[in-house]
Amino acid sequence: MIGDQLKSTLVWVLIAAAVLSAILEHSYIDATVILFIVVLNTAIGVIQEFKTEKTLENLRSLLTPQAHVMREGELQVISASDVVPGDILLLDE
């Protein structure tokens, strides 16, 4: 996830600006501020991406298809992948 955040051209321009600022102008405060902003931006991006992945994972688990079947004389709601020969499927519109 961190690598994905650092692929941006703007991030590399900011890193280059920080390095050049430190080397050419000896402005370590400016370089530090620029690098801090890059690190902060990367951290926020990683956190947002992590939360998004967790949300998508939860949504996918809610979308697993289910089947209403009569099995051994009882109505059961099971995962559609667990339907076996002998189950009586109950269909709705």
PyMOL Python script that loads the backbone (N, CA, C, O; Angstrom):
from pymol import cmd

cmd.read_pdbstr("""\
ATOM      1  N   MET A   1       0.818  -1.194   0.000  1.00  0.00           N
ATOM      2  CA  MET A   1       0.000   0.000   0.000  1.00  0.00           C
ATOM      3  C   MET A   1       0.862   1.258   0.000  1.00  0.00           C
ATOM      4  O   MET A   1       0.533   2.249  -0.652  1.00  0.00           O
ATOM      5  N   ILE A   2       1.966   1.207   0.736  1.00  0.00           N
ATOM      6  CA  ILE A   2       2.851   2.369   0.787  1.00  0.00           C
ATOM      7  C   ILE A   2       3.465   2.615  -0.588  1.00  0.00           C
ATOM      8  O   ILE A   2       3.588   3.759  -1.026  1.00  0.00           O
ATOM      9  N   GLY A   3       3.844   1.540  -1.260  1.00  0.00           N
ATOM     10  CA  GLY A   3       4.417   1.674  -2.598  1.00  0.00           C
ATOM     11  C   GLY A   3       3.441   2.319  -3.567  1.00  0.00           C
ATOM     12  O   GLY A   3       3.835   3.121  -4.413  1.00  0.00           O
ATOM     13  N   ASP A   4       2.167   1.967  -3.441  1.00  0.00           N
ATOM     14  CA  ASP A   4       1.155   2.574  -4.302  1.00  0.00           C
ATOM     15  C   ASP A   4       1.042   4.071  -4.048  1.00  0.00           C
ATOM     16  O   ASP A   4       0.829   4.851  -4.976  1.00  0.00           O
ATOM     17  N   GLN A   5       1.185   4.463  -2.801  1.00  0.00           N
ATOM     18  CA  GLN A   5       1.092   5.885  -2.469  1.00  0.00           C
ATOM     19  C   GLN A   5       2.283   6.674  -2.995  1.00  0.00           C
ATOM     20  O   GLN A   5       2.166   7.862  -3.296  1.00  0.00           O
ATOM     21  N   LEU A   6       3.428   6.010  -3.105  1.00  0.00           N
ATOM     22  CA  LEU A   6       4.647   6.702  -3.538  1.00  0.00           C
ATOM     23  C   LEU A   6       4.850   6.685  -5.048  1.00  0.00           C
ATOM     24  O   LEU A   6       5.870   7.173  -5.534  1.00  0.00           O
ATOM     25  N   LYS A   7       3.895   6.129  -5.802  1.00  0.00           N
ATOM     26  CA  LYS A   7       4.032   6.071  -7.253  1.00  0.00           C
ATOM     27  C   LYS A   7       3.720   7.401  -7.934  1.00  0.00           C
ATOM     28  O   LYS A   7       4.032   7.585  -9.110  1.00  0.00           O
ATOM     29  N   SER A   8       3.121   8.307  -7.217  1.00  0.00           N
ATOM     30  CA  SER A   8       2.708   9.575  -7.801  1.00  0.00           C
ATOM     31  C   SER A   8       3.914  10.420  -8.205  1.00  0.00           C
ATOM     32  O   SER A   8       4.906  10.498  -7.480  1.00  0.00           O
ATOM     33  N   THR A   9       3.811  11.042  -9.363  1.00  0.00           N
ATOM     34  CA  THR A   9       4.884  11.924  -9.839  1.00  0.00           C
ATOM     35  C   THR A   9       5.049  13.118  -8.917  1.00  0.00           C
ATOM     36  O   THR A   9       6.169  13.570  -8.675  1.00  0.00           O
ATOM     37  N   LEU A  10       3.949  13.627  -8.406  1.00  0.00           N
ATOM     38  CA  LEU A  10       4.006  14.781  -7.508  1.00  0.00           C
ATOM     39  C   LEU A  10       4.796  14.457  -6.241  1.00  0.00           C
ATOM     40  O   LEU A  10       5.528  15.308  -5.735  1.00  0.00           O
ATOM     41  N   VAL A  11       4.656  13.253  -5.732  1.00  0.00           N
ATOM     42  CA  VAL A  11       5.404  12.851  -4.535  1.00  0.00           C
ATOM     43  C   VAL A  11       6.896  12.873  -4.828  1.00  0.00           C
ATOM     44  O   VAL A  11       7.684  13.350  -4.012  1.00  0.00           O
ATOM     45  N   TRP A  12       7.287  12.359  -5.990  1.00  0.00           N
ATOM     46  CA  TRP A  12       8.706  12.347  -6.353  1.00  0.00           C
ATOM     47  C   TRP A  12       9.242  13.755  -6.586  1.00  0.00           C
ATOM     48  O   TRP A  12      10.399  14.036  -6.272  1.00  0.00           O
ATOM     49  N   VAL A  13       8.420  14.635  -7.128  1.00  0.00           N
ATOM     50  CA  VAL A  13       8.828  16.037  -7.297  1.00  0.00           C
ATOM     51  C   VAL A  13       9.048  16.681  -5.933  1.00  0.00           C
ATOM     52  O   VAL A  13      10.008  17.429  -5.746  1.00  0.00           O
ATOM     53  N   LEU A  14       8.167  16.393  -4.985  1.00  0.00           N
ATOM     54  CA  LEU A  14       8.334  16.940  -3.634  1.00  0.00           C
ATOM     55  C   LEU A  14       9.582  16.397  -2.947  1.00  0.00           C
ATOM     56  O   LEU A  14      10.288  17.139  -2.264  1.00  0.00           O
ATOM     57  N   ILE A  15       9.853  15.122  -3.121  1.00  0.00           N
ATOM     58  CA  ILE A  15      11.063  14.536  -2.524  1.00  0.00           C
ATOM     59  C   ILE A  15      12.306  15.168  -3.148  1.00  0.00           C
ATOM     60  O   ILE A  15      13.256  15.507  -2.442  1.00  0.00           O
ATOM     61  N   ALA A  16      12.298  15.323  -4.466  1.00  0.00           N
ATOM     62  CA  ALA A  16      13.438  15.966  -5.145  1.00  0.00           C
ATOM     63  C   ALA A  16      13.607  17.403  -4.672  1.00  0.00           C
ATOM     64  O   ALA A  16      14.731  17.866  -4.478  1.00  0.00           O
ATOM     65  N   ALA A  17      12.495  18.112  -4.484  1.00  0.00           N
ATOM     66  CA  ALA A  17      12.566  19.487  -3.994  1.00  0.00           C
ATOM     67  C   ALA A  17      13.152  19.532  -2.596  1.00  0.00           C
ATOM     68  O   ALA A  17      13.930  20.432  -2.281  1.00  0.00           O
ATOM     69  N   ALA A  18      12.792  18.584  -1.760  1.00  0.00           N
ATOM     70  CA  ALA A  18      13.341  18.536  -0.397  1.00  0.00           C
ATOM     71  C   ALA A  18      14.839  18.278  -0.426  1.00  0.00           C
ATOM     72  O   ALA A  18      15.601  18.919   0.298  1.00  0.00           O
ATOM     73  N   VAL A  19      15.261  17.335  -1.268  1.00  0.00           N
ATOM     74  CA  VAL A  19      16.694  17.013  -1.361  1.00  0.00           C
ATOM     75  C   VAL A  19      17.468  18.210  -1.907  1.00  0.00           C
ATOM     76  O   VAL A  19      18.509  18.579  -1.364  1.00  0.00           O
ATOM     77  N   LEU A  20      16.964  18.812  -2.976  1.00  0.00           N
ATOM     78  CA  LEU A  20      17.651  19.981  -3.548  1.00  0.00           C
ATOM     79  C   LEU A  20      17.677  21.148  -2.578  1.00  0.00           C
ATOM     80  O   LEU A  20      18.674  21.867  -2.504  1.00  0.00           O
ATOM     81  N   SER A  21      16.610  21.344  -1.842  1.00  0.00           N
ATOM     82  CA  SER A  21      16.556  22.413  -0.853  1.00  0.00           C
ATOM     83  C   SER A  21      17.607  22.196   0.232  1.00  0.00           C
ATOM     84  O   SER A  21      18.263  23.139   0.674  1.00  0.00           O
ATOM     85  N   ALA A  22      17.754  20.957   0.650  1.00  0.00           N
ATOM     86  CA  ALA A  22      18.742  20.654   1.700  1.00  0.00           C
ATOM     87  C   ALA A  22      20.167  20.784   1.181  1.00  0.00           C
ATOM     88  O   ALA A  22      21.034  21.294   1.890  1.00  0.00           O
ATOM     89  N   ILE A  23      20.427  20.328  -0.053  1.00  0.00           N
ATOM     90  CA  ILE A  23      21.790  20.319  -0.583  1.00  0.00           C
ATOM     91  C   ILE A  23      22.229  21.700  -1.079  1.00  0.00           C
ATOM     92  O   ILE A  23      23.300  22.190  -0.721  1.00  0.00           O
ATOM     93  N   LEU A  24      21.389  22.312  -1.903  1.00  0.00           N
ATOM     94  CA  LEU A  24      21.795  23.554  -2.541  1.00  0.00           C
ATOM     95  C   LEU A  24      21.640  24.776  -1.649  1.00  0.00           C
ATOM     96  O   LEU A  24      22.502  25.655  -1.648  1.00  0.00           O
ATOM     97  N   GLU A  25      20.570  24.840  -0.905  1.00  0.00           N
ATOM     98  CA  GLU A  25      20.298  26.039  -0.115  1.00  0.00           C
ATOM     99  C   GLU A  25      20.608  25.848   1.365  1.00  0.00           C
ATOM    100  O   GLU A  25      20.542  26.804   2.138  1.00  0.00           O
ATOM    101  N   HIS A  26      20.938  24.647   1.761  1.00  0.00           N
ATOM    102  CA  HIS A  26      21.175  24.322   3.170  1.00  0.00           C
ATOM    103  C   HIS A  26      19.977  24.727   4.026  1.00  0.00           C
ATOM    104  O   HIS A  26      20.125  25.127   5.180  1.00  0.00           O
ATOM    105  N   SER A  27      18.797  24.616   3.440  1.00  0.00           N
ATOM    106  CA  SER A  27      17.562  24.949   4.145  1.00  0.00           C
ATOM    107  C   SER A  27      16.949  23.660   4.651  1.00  0.00           C
ATOM    108  O   SER A  27      16.053  23.089   4.028  1.00  0.00           O
ATOM    109  N   TYR A  28      17.445  23.214   5.788  1.00  0.00           N
ATOM    110  CA  TYR A  28      17.008  21.933   6.338  1.00  0.00           C
ATOM    111  C   TYR A  28      15.589  21.998   6.890  1.00  0.00           C
ATOM    112  O   TYR A  28      14.880  20.992   6.914  1.00  0.00           O
ATOM    113  N   ILE A  29      15.182  23.168   7.329  1.00  0.00           N
ATOM    114  CA  ILE A  29      13.819  23.305   7.841  1.00  0.00           C
ATOM    115  C   ILE A  29      12.815  23.104   6.702  1.00  0.00           C
ATOM    116  O   ILE A  29      11.832  22.381   6.861  1.00  0.00           O
ATOM    117  N   ASP A  30      13.062  23.745   5.554  1.00  0.00           N
ATOM    118  CA  ASP A  30      12.172  23.576   4.404  1.00  0.00           C
ATOM    119  C   ASP A  30      12.142  22.118   3.955  1.00  0.00           C
ATOM    120  O   ASP A  30      11.077  21.568   3.673  1.00  0.00           O
ATOM    121  N   ALA A  31      13.316  21.499   3.890  1.00  0.00           N
ATOM    122  CA  ALA A  31      13.393  20.101   3.463  1.00  0.00           C
ATOM    123  C   ALA A  31      12.627  19.200   4.427  1.00  0.00           C
ATOM    124  O   ALA A  31      11.922  18.282   4.007  1.00  0.00           O
ATOM    125  N   THR A  32      12.771  19.470   5.715  1.00  0.00           N
ATOM    126  CA  THR A  32      12.081  18.672   6.727  1.00  0.00           C
ATOM    127  C   THR A  32      10.567  18.836   6.618  1.00  0.00           C
ATOM    128  O   THR A  32       9.827  17.858   6.717  1.00  0.00           O
ATOM    129  N   VAL A  33      10.113  20.056   6.416  1.00  0.00           N
ATOM    130  CA  VAL A  33       8.671  20.304   6.288  1.00  0.00           C
ATOM    131  C   VAL A  33       8.120  19.588   5.056  1.00  0.00           C
ATOM    132  O   VAL A  33       7.060  18.965   5.120  1.00  0.00           O
ATOM    133  N   ILE A  34       8.837  19.676   3.938  1.00  0.00           N
ATOM    134  CA  ILE A  34       8.386  19.018   2.714  1.00  0.00           C
ATOM    135  C   ILE A  34       8.314  17.506   2.926  1.00  0.00           C
ATOM    136  O   ILE A  34       7.318  16.880   2.564  1.00  0.00           O
ATOM    137  N   LEU A  35       9.346  16.920   3.503  1.00  0.00           N
ATOM    138  CA  LEU A  35       9.345  15.469   3.739  1.00  0.00           C
ATOM    139  C   LEU A  35       8.272  15.056   4.744  1.00  0.00           C
ATOM    140  O   LEU A  35       7.672  13.989   4.611  1.00  0.00           O
ATOM    141  N   PHE A  36       8.031  15.900   5.749  1.00  0.00           N
ATOM    142  CA  PHE A  36       6.965  15.622   6.709  1.00  0.00           C
ATOM    143  C   PHE A  36       5.609  15.574   6.009  1.00  0.00           C
ATOM    144  O   PHE A  36       4.788  14.702   6.291  1.00  0.00           O
ATOM    145  N   ILE A  37       5.385  16.508   5.101  1.00  0.00           N
ATOM    146  CA  ILE A  37       4.125  16.532   4.360  1.00  0.00           C
ATOM    147  C   ILE A  37       3.990  15.286   3.483  1.00  0.00           C
ATOM    148  O   ILE A  37       2.902  14.717   3.381  1.00  0.00           O
ATOM    149  N   VAL A  38       5.084  14.859   2.851  1.00  0.00           N
ATOM    150  CA  VAL A  38       5.046  13.644   2.028  1.00  0.00           C
ATOM    151  C   VAL A  38       4.721  12.430   2.896  1.00  0.00           C
ATOM    152  O   VAL A  38       3.901  11.597   2.509  1.00  0.00           O
ATOM    153  N   VAL A  39       5.346  12.324   4.047  1.00  0.00           N
ATOM    154  CA  VAL A  39       5.096  11.194   4.958  1.00  0.00           C
ATOM    155  C   VAL A  39       3.656  11.236   5.469  1.00  0.00           C
ATOM    156  O   VAL A  39       2.988  10.203   5.530  1.00  0.00           O
ATOM    157  N   LEU A  40       3.178  12.419   5.833  1.00  0.00           N
ATOM    158  CA  LEU A  40       1.810  12.562   6.316  1.00  0.00           C
ATOM    159  C   LEU A  40       0.802  12.186   5.224  1.00  0.00           C
ATOM    160  O   LEU A  40      -0.173  11.482   5.488  1.00  0.00           O
ATOM    161  N   ASN A  41       1.040  12.652   4.021  1.00  0.00           N
ATOM    162  CA  ASN A  41       0.165  12.328   2.900  1.00  0.00           C
ATOM    163  C   ASN A  41       0.154  10.822   2.630  1.00  0.00           C
ATOM    164  O   ASN A  41      -0.897  10.236   2.368  1.00  0.00           O
ATOM    165  N   THR A  42       1.329  10.208   2.696  1.00  0.00           N
ATOM    166  CA  THR A  42       1.421   8.761   2.481  1.00  0.00           C
ATOM    167  C   THR A  42       0.671   8.005   3.572  1.00  0.00           C
ATOM    168  O   THR A  42      -0.051   7.050   3.284  1.00  0.00           O
ATOM    169  N   ALA A  43       0.839   8.427   4.818  1.00  0.00           N
ATOM    170  CA  ALA A  43       0.154   7.759   5.935  1.00  0.00           C
ATOM    171  C   ALA A  43      -1.362   7.874   5.801  1.00  0.00           C
ATOM    172  O   ALA A  43      -2.079   6.895   6.007  1.00  0.00           O
ATOM    173  N   ILE A  44      -1.843   9.045   5.463  1.00  0.00           N
ATOM    174  CA  ILE A  44      -3.290   9.231   5.296  1.00  0.00           C
ATOM    175  C   ILE A  44      -3.803   8.368   4.148  1.00  0.00           C
ATOM    176  O   ILE A  44      -4.859   7.746   4.261  1.00  0.00           O
ATOM    177  N   GLY A  45      -3.061   8.328   3.050  1.00  0.00           N
ATOM    178  CA  GLY A  45      -3.464   7.503   1.914  1.00  0.00           C
ATOM    179  C   GLY A  45      -3.519   6.027   2.257  1.00  0.00           C
ATOM    180  O   GLY A  45      -4.446   5.329   1.846  1.00  0.00           O
ATOM    181  N   VAL A  46      -2.534   5.540   3.008  1.00  0.00           N
ATOM    182  CA  VAL A  46      -2.505   4.127   3.402  1.00  0.00           C
ATOM    183  C   VAL A  46      -3.679   3.809   4.329  1.00  0.00           C
ATOM    184  O   VAL A  46      -4.323   2.770   4.185  1.00  0.00           O
ATOM    185  N   ILE A  47      -3.952   4.696   5.269  1.00  0.00           N
ATOM    186  CA  ILE A  47      -5.068   4.475   6.196  1.00  0.00           C
ATOM    187  C   ILE A  47      -6.393   4.437   5.433  1.00  0.00           C
ATOM    188  O   ILE A  47      -7.230   3.570   5.681  1.00  0.00           O
ATOM    189  N   GLN A  48      -6.579   5.376   4.510  1.00  0.00           N
ATOM    190  CA  GLN A  48      -7.818   5.392   3.728  1.00  0.00           C
ATOM    191  C   GLN A  48      -7.948   4.142   2.863  1.00  0.00           C
ATOM    192  O   GLN A  48      -9.032   3.570   2.749  1.00  0.00           O
ATOM    193  N   GLU A  49      -6.845   3.723   2.256  1.00  0.00           N
ATOM    194  CA  GLU A  49      -6.893   2.523   1.420  1.00  0.00           C
ATOM    195  C   GLU A  49      -7.200   1.287   2.261  1.00  0.00           C
ATOM    196  O   GLU A  49      -7.957   0.417   1.829  1.00  0.00           O
ATOM    197  N   PHE A  50      -6.620   1.203   3.459  1.00  0.00           N
ATOM    198  CA  PHE A  50      -6.879   0.073   4.349  1.00  0.00           C
ATOM    199  C   PHE A  50      -8.353   0.030   4.747  1.00  0.00           C
ATOM    200  O   PHE A  50      -8.977  -1.031   4.719  1.00  0.00           O
ATOM    201  N   LYS A  51      -8.908   1.185   5.117  1.00  0.00           N
ATOM    202  CA  LYS A  51     -10.320   1.232   5.499  1.00  0.00           C
ATOM    203  C   LYS A  51     -11.217   0.858   4.328  1.00  0.00           C
ATOM    204  O   LYS A  51     -12.220   0.168   4.503  1.00  0.00           O
ATOM    205  N   THR A  52     -10.856   1.312   3.142  1.00  0.00           N
ATOM    206  CA  THR A  52     -11.639   0.988   1.953  1.00  0.00           C
ATOM    207  C   THR A  52     -11.616  -0.505   1.681  1.00  0.00           C
ATOM    208  O   THR A  52     -12.651  -1.090   1.364  1.00  0.00           O
ATOM    209  N   GLU A  53     -10.452  -1.129   1.799  1.00  0.00           N
ATOM    210  CA  GLU A  53     -10.339  -2.577   1.578  1.00  0.00           C
ATOM    211  C   GLU A  53     -11.179  -3.354   2.591  1.00  0.00           C
ATOM    212  O   GLU A  53     -11.844  -4.325   2.229  1.00  0.00           O
ATOM    213  N   LYS A  54     -11.153  -2.936   3.853  1.00  0.00           N
ATOM    214  CA  LYS A  54     -11.948  -3.608   4.878  1.00  0.00           C
ATOM    215  C   LYS A  54     -13.442  -3.462   4.585  1.00  0.00           C
ATOM    216  O   LYS A  54     -14.204  -4.415   4.749  1.00  0.00           O
ATOM    217  N   THR A  55     -13.857  -2.279   4.154  1.00  0.00           N
ATOM    218  CA  THR A  55     -15.261  -2.057   3.831  1.00  0.00           C
ATOM    219  C   THR A  55     -15.687  -2.923   2.655  1.00  0.00           C
ATOM    220  O   THR A  55     -16.758  -3.527   2.686  1.00  0.00           O
ATOM    221  N   LEU A  56     -14.854  -2.989   1.615  1.00  0.00           N
ATOM    222  CA  LEU A  56     -15.167  -3.823   0.457  1.00  0.00           C
ATOM    223  C   LEU A  56     -15.232  -5.298   0.837  1.00  0.00           C
ATOM    224  O   LEU A  56     -16.077  -6.039   0.334  1.00  0.00           O
ATOM    225  N   GLU A  57     -14.346  -5.715   1.716  1.00  0.00           N
ATOM    226  CA  GLU A  57     -14.356  -7.111   2.176  1.00  0.00           C
ATOM    227  C   GLU A  57     -15.654  -7.421   2.923  1.00  0.00           C
ATOM    228  O   GLU A  57     -16.249  -8.483   2.734  1.00  0.00           O
ATOM    229  N   ASN A  58     -16.085  -6.492   3.768  1.00  0.00           N
ATOM    230  CA  ASN A  58     -17.343  -6.686   4.494  1.00  0.00           C
ATOM    231  C   ASN A  58     -18.536  -6.713   3.544  1.00  0.00           C
ATOM    232  O   ASN A  58     -19.456  -7.512   3.722  1.00  0.00           O
ATOM    233  N   LEU A  59     -18.522  -5.851   2.546  1.00  0.00           N
ATOM    234  CA  LEU A  59     -19.616  -5.846   1.569  1.00  0.00           C
ATOM    235  C   LEU A  59     -19.652  -7.134   0.764  1.00  0.00           C
ATOM    236  O   LEU A  59     -20.727  -7.663   0.483  1.00  0.00           O
ATOM    237  N   ARG A  60     -18.480  -7.643   0.390  1.00  0.00           N
ATOM    238  CA  ARG A  60     -18.443  -8.901  -0.359  1.00  0.00           C
ATOM    239  C   ARG A  60     -19.012 -10.054   0.464  1.00  0.00           C
ATOM    240  O   ARG A  60     -19.686 -10.931  -0.076  1.00  0.00           O
ATOM    241  N   SER A  61     -18.744 -10.054   1.764  1.00  0.00           N
ATOM    242  CA  SER A  61     -19.258 -11.133   2.601  1.00  0.00           C
ATOM    243  C   SER A  61     -20.788 -11.051   2.715  1.00  0.00           C
ATOM    244  O   SER A  61     -21.456 -12.070   2.892  1.00  0.00           O
ATOM    245  N   LEU A  62     -21.331  -9.844   2.615  1.00  0.00           N
ATOM    246  CA  LEU A  62     -22.783  -9.695   2.670  1.00  0.00           C
ATOM    247  C   LEU A  62     -23.447 -10.135   1.373  1.00  0.00           C
ATOM    248  O   LEU A  62     -24.635 -10.459   1.361  1.00  0.00           O
ATOM    249  N   LEU A  63     -22.695 -10.149   0.293  1.00  0.00           N
ATOM    250  CA  LEU A  63     -23.265 -10.446  -1.007  1.00  0.00           C
ATOM    251  C   LEU A  63     -23.155 -11.909  -1.416  1.00  0.00           C
ATOM    252  O   LEU A  63     -23.459 -12.253  -2.558  1.00  0.00           O
ATOM    253  N   THR A  64     -22.723 -12.777  -0.501  1.00  0.00           N
ATOM    254  CA  THR A  64     -22.634 -14.185  -0.865  1.00  0.00           C
ATOM    255  C   THR A  64     -24.037 -14.718  -1.122  1.00  0.00           C
ATOM    256  O   THR A  64     -24.924 -14.555  -0.284  1.00  0.00           O
ATOM    257  N   PRO A  65     -24.245 -15.347  -2.264  1.00  0.00           N
ATOM    258  CA  PRO A  65     -25.580 -15.841  -2.593  1.00  0.00           C
ATOM    259  C   PRO A  65     -26.025 -16.933  -1.623  1.00  0.00           C
ATOM    260  O   PRO A  65     -25.250 -17.813  -1.248  1.00  0.00           O
ATOM    261  N   GLN A  66     -27.287 -16.851  -1.231  1.00  0.00           N
ATOM    262  CA  GLN A  66     -27.851 -17.835  -0.319  1.00  0.00           C
ATOM    263  C   GLN A  66     -28.998 -18.558  -1.008  1.00  0.00           C
ATOM    264  O   GLN A  66     -29.616 -18.032  -1.933  1.00  0.00           O
ATOM    265  N   ALA A  67     -29.267 -19.747  -0.552  1.00  0.00           N
ATOM    266  CA  ALA A  67     -30.355 -20.551  -1.110  1.00  0.00           C
ATOM    267  C   ALA A  67     -31.276 -20.984   0.023  1.00  0.00           C
ATOM    268  O   ALA A  67     -30.830 -21.338   1.114  1.00  0.00           O
ATOM    269  N   HIS A  68     -32.568 -20.945  -0.267  1.00  0.00           N
ATOM    270  CA  HIS A  68     -33.570 -21.463   0.663  1.00  0.00           C
ATOM    271  C   HIS A  68     -33.886 -22.887   0.198  1.00  0.00           C
ATOM    272  O   HIS A  68     -34.361 -23.095  -0.918  1.00  0.00           O
ATOM    273  N   VAL A  69     -33.618 -23.851   1.059  1.00  0.00           N
ATOM    274  CA  VAL A  69     -33.805 -25.250   0.679  1.00  0.00           C
ATOM    275  C   VAL A  69     -34.594 -25.997   1.745  1.00  0.00           C
ATOM    276  O   VAL A  69     -34.619 -25.626   2.918  1.00  0.00           O
ATOM    277  N   MET A  70     -35.232 -27.057   1.289  1.00  0.00           N
ATOM    278  CA  MET A  70     -35.823 -28.023   2.214  1.00  0.00           C
ATOM    279  C   MET A  70     -34.837 -29.172   2.296  1.00  0.00           C
ATOM    280  O   MET A  70     -34.577 -29.858   1.308  1.00  0.00           O
ATOM    281  N   ARG A  71     -34.297 -29.372   3.473  1.00  0.00           N
ATOM    282  CA  ARG A  71     -33.332 -30.448   3.682  1.00  0.00           C
ATOM    283  C   ARG A  71     -33.787 -31.228   4.907  1.00  0.00           C
ATOM    284  O   ARG A  71     -33.962 -30.669   5.990  1.00  0.00           O
ATOM    285  N   GLU A  72     -33.973 -32.512   4.718  1.00  0.00           N
ATOM    286  CA  GLU A  72     -34.427 -33.390   5.797  1.00  0.00           C
ATOM    287  C   GLU A  72     -35.721 -32.878   6.416  1.00  0.00           C
ATOM    288  O   GLU A  72     -35.921 -32.978   7.626  1.00  0.00           O
ATOM    289  N   GLY A  73     -36.606 -32.324   5.572  1.00  0.00           N
ATOM    290  CA  GLY A  73     -37.910 -31.880   6.031  1.00  0.00           C
ATOM    291  C   GLY A  73     -37.922 -30.531   6.724  1.00  0.00           C
ATOM    292  O   GLY A  73     -38.964 -30.104   7.220  1.00  0.00           O
ATOM    293  N   GLU A  74     -36.782 -29.849   6.769  1.00  0.00           N
ATOM    294  CA  GLU A  74     -36.717 -28.554   7.435  1.00  0.00           C
ATOM    295  C   GLU A  74     -36.294 -27.484   6.438  1.00  0.00           C
ATOM    296  O   GLU A  74     -35.463 -27.727   5.563  1.00  0.00           O
ATOM    297  N   LEU A  75     -36.880 -26.288   6.581  1.00  0.00           N
ATOM    298  CA  LEU A  75     -36.485 -25.149   5.768  1.00  0.00           C
ATOM    299  C   LEU A  75     -35.173 -24.604   6.314  1.00  0.00           C
ATOM    300  O   LEU A  75     -35.055 -24.306   7.502  1.00  0.00           O
ATOM    301  N   GLN A  76     -34.191 -24.478   5.430  1.00  0.00           N
ATOM    302  CA  GLN A  76     -32.878 -23.971   5.838  1.00  0.00           C
ATOM    303  C   GLN A  76     -32.417 -22.913   4.845  1.00  0.00           C
ATOM    304  O   GLN A  76     -32.730 -22.973   3.657  1.00  0.00           O
ATOM    305  N   VAL A  77     -31.673 -21.952   5.353  1.00  0.00           N
ATOM    306  CA  VAL A  77     -31.023 -20.959   4.499  1.00  0.00           C
ATOM    307  C   VAL A  77     -29.536 -21.265   4.544  1.00  0.00           C
ATOM    308  O   VAL A  77     -28.899 -21.176   5.594  1.00  0.00           O
ATOM    309  N   ILE A  78     -28.989 -21.631   3.377  1.00  0.00           N
ATOM    310  CA  ILE A  78     -27.590 -22.028   3.315  1.00  0.00           C
ATOM    311  C   ILE A  78     -26.901 -21.243   2.209  1.00  0.00           C
ATOM    312  O   ILE A  78     -27.555 -20.595   1.392  1.00  0.00           O
ATOM    313  N   SER A  79     -25.593 -21.307   2.192  1.00  0.00           N
ATOM    314  CA  SER A  79     -24.828 -20.705   1.108  1.00  0.00           C
ATOM    315  C   SER A  79     -25.151 -21.452  -0.183  1.00  0.00           C
ATOM    316  O   SER A  79     -25.292 -22.675  -0.176  1.00  0.00           O
ATOM    317  N   ALA A  80     -25.269 -20.727  -1.278  1.00  0.00           N
ATOM    318  CA  ALA A  80     -25.630 -21.356  -2.556  1.00  0.00           C
ATOM    319  C   ALA A  80     -24.602 -22.403  -2.967  1.00  0.00           C
ATOM    320  O   ALA A  80     -24.942 -23.359  -3.665  1.00  0.00           O
ATOM    321  N   SER A  81     -23.381 -22.243  -2.556  1.00  0.00           N
ATOM    322  CA  SER A  81     -22.352 -23.221  -2.922  1.00  0.00           C
ATOM    323  C   SER A  81     -22.495 -24.523  -2.136  1.00  0.00           C
ATOM    324  O   SER A  81     -21.868 -25.521  -2.490  1.00  0.00           O
ATOM    325  N   ASP A  82     -23.309 -24.533  -1.075  1.00  0.00           N
ATOM    326  CA  ASP A  82     -23.502 -25.731  -0.259  1.00  0.00           C
ATOM    327  C   ASP A  82     -24.705 -26.569  -0.699  1.00  0.00           C
ATOM    328  O   ASP A  82     -25.004 -27.586  -0.073  1.00  0.00           O
ATOM    329  N   VAL A  83     -25.393 -26.160  -1.760  1.00  0.00           N
ATOM    330  CA  VAL A  83     -26.529 -26.934  -2.256  1.00  0.00           C
ATOM    331  C   VAL A  83     -26.014 -28.248  -2.839  1.00  0.00           C
ATOM    332  O   VAL A  83     -25.060 -28.268  -3.618  1.00  0.00           O
ATOM    333  N   VAL A  84     -26.663 -29.344  -2.447  1.00  0.00           N
ATOM    334  CA  VAL A  84     -26.240 -30.674  -2.900  1.00  0.00           C
ATOM    335  C   VAL A  84     -27.429 -31.386  -3.530  1.00  0.00           C
ATOM    336  O   VAL A  84     -28.578 -30.998  -3.315  1.00  0.00           O
ATOM    337  N   PRO A  85     -27.150 -32.427  -4.307  1.00  0.00           N
ATOM    338  CA  PRO A  85     -28.269 -33.207  -4.847  1.00  0.00           C
ATOM    339  C   PRO A  85     -29.138 -33.729  -3.707  1.00  0.00           C
ATOM    340  O   PRO A  85     -28.633 -34.205  -2.690  1.00  0.00           O
ATOM    341  N   GLY A  86     -30.437 -33.632  -3.893  1.00  0.00           N
ATOM    342  CA  GLY A  86     -31.376 -34.060  -2.858  1.00  0.00           C
ATOM    343  C   GLY A  86     -32.012 -32.889  -2.134  1.00  0.00           C
ATOM    344  O   GLY A  86     -33.069 -33.045  -1.523  1.00  0.00           O
ATOM    345  N   ASP A  87     -31.385 -31.712  -2.192  1.00  0.00           N
ATOM    346  CA  ASP A  87     -31.989 -30.518  -1.618  1.00  0.00           C
ATOM    347  C   ASP A  87     -33.128 -30.056  -2.517  1.00  0.00           C
ATOM    348  O   ASP A  87     -33.020 -30.106  -3.742  1.00  0.00           O
ATOM    349  N   ILE A  88     -34.204 -29.611  -1.910  1.00  0.00           N
ATOM    350  CA  ILE A  88     -35.324 -29.047  -2.659  1.00  0.00           C
ATOM    351  C   ILE A  88     -35.214 -27.534  -2.568  1.00  0.00           C
ATOM    352  O   ILE A  88     -35.364 -26.955  -1.492  1.00  0.00           O
ATOM    353  N   LEU A  89     -34.952 -26.904  -3.694  1.00  0.00           N
ATOM    354  CA  LEU A  89     -34.800 -25.441  -3.719  1.00  0.00           C
ATOM    355  C   LEU A  89     -36.160 -24.779  -3.690  1.00  0.00           C
ATOM    356  O   LEU A  89     -37.075 -25.183  -4.408  1.00  0.00           O
ATOM    357  N   LEU A  90     -36.290 -23.766  -2.860  1.00  0.00           N
ATOM    358  CA  LEU A  90     -37.505 -22.969  -2.803  1.00  0.00           C
ATOM    359  C   LEU A  90     -37.209 -21.658  -3.532  1.00  0.00           C
ATOM    360  O   LEU A  90     -36.338 -20.896  -3.112  1.00  0.00           O
ATOM    361  N   LEU A  91     -37.926 -21.399  -4.611  1.00  0.00           N
ATOM    362  CA  LEU A  91     -37.666 -20.238  -5.452  1.00  0.00           C
ATOM    363  C   LEU A  91     -38.702 -19.158  -5.197  1.00  0.00           C
ATOM    364  O   LEU A  91     -39.884 -19.446  -5.010  1.00  0.00           O
ATOM    365  N   ASP A  92     -38.252 -17.930  -5.191  1.00  0.00           N
ATOM    366  CA  ASP A  92     -39.128 -16.758  -5.090  1.00  0.00           C
ATOM    367  C   ASP A  92     -38.883 -15.873  -6.296  1.00  0.00           C
ATOM    368  O   ASP A  92     -37.916 -16.054  -7.036  1.00  0.00           O
ATOM    369  N   GLU A  93     -39.777 -14.914  -6.479  1.00  0.00           N
ATOM    370  CA  GLU A  93     -39.595 -13.989  -7.592  1.00  0.00           C
ATOM    371  C   GLU A  93     -38.474 -13.024  -7.298  1.00  0.00           C
ATOM    372  O   GLU A  93     -38.168 -12.162  -8.122  1.00  0.00           O
TER     373      GLU A  93
END
""", "prot")
cmd.dss("prot")
cmd.show_as("cartoon", "prot")
cmd.util.cbc("prot")
cmd.orient("prot")
